[in-house]
Amino acid sequence: MSLESNKQLCRDYFTAFLARDTACWARHISPDFVRHDPGLPFEVRGPQAAEAVRQHLAGMGNRAAEDGLTEDDVSRLIDGE
């Protein structure tokens, strides 16, 4: 994959995550995917876990998980600005 393809995949992930797009998660997150995140108090496995992560972040006061990031915010994250 090219750098631009990878960046677009990241943008698509953030868009799907914030929109709770379970169809996109099912297409792009493998059922045997495991997210190793010591900051989470639960195991994240497969596409269905994306919603659990979103709920956890929203419960911790992460407004981005609840209110959404702007397109500019996502671009800055992906482009490293």
DAZIMO-V702644 format. One record per pair of residues at least 24 apart in sequence whose C-alpha atoms are under 10 Angstrom apart, sorted by sequence separation. I is the first residue (numbers start at 1). J is the second residue. If there is no record, write none. Layout:
<<I;J> <I;J>>
This chain:
<<23;47> <25;49> <26;50> <22;47> <25;50> <22;48> <25;51> <22;50> <21;50> <22;51> <20;50> <21;51> <20;51> <17;50> <18;51> <16;50> <17;51> <20;54> <17;53> <18;54> <17;54> <20;65> <18;64> <19;65> <18;65> <19;66> <17;65> <18;66> <19;67> <18;67> <19;68> <18;68> <14;65> <17;68> <18;69> <15;68> <14;68> <15;69> <14;69> <15;70> <15;71> <14;71> <15;74> <11;71> <14;74> <12;74> <11;74> <10;74> <11;75> <10;75> <11;77> <8;75> <10;77> <11;78> <7;75> <10;78> <7;77> <8;78> <7;78> <6;78> <7;79>>
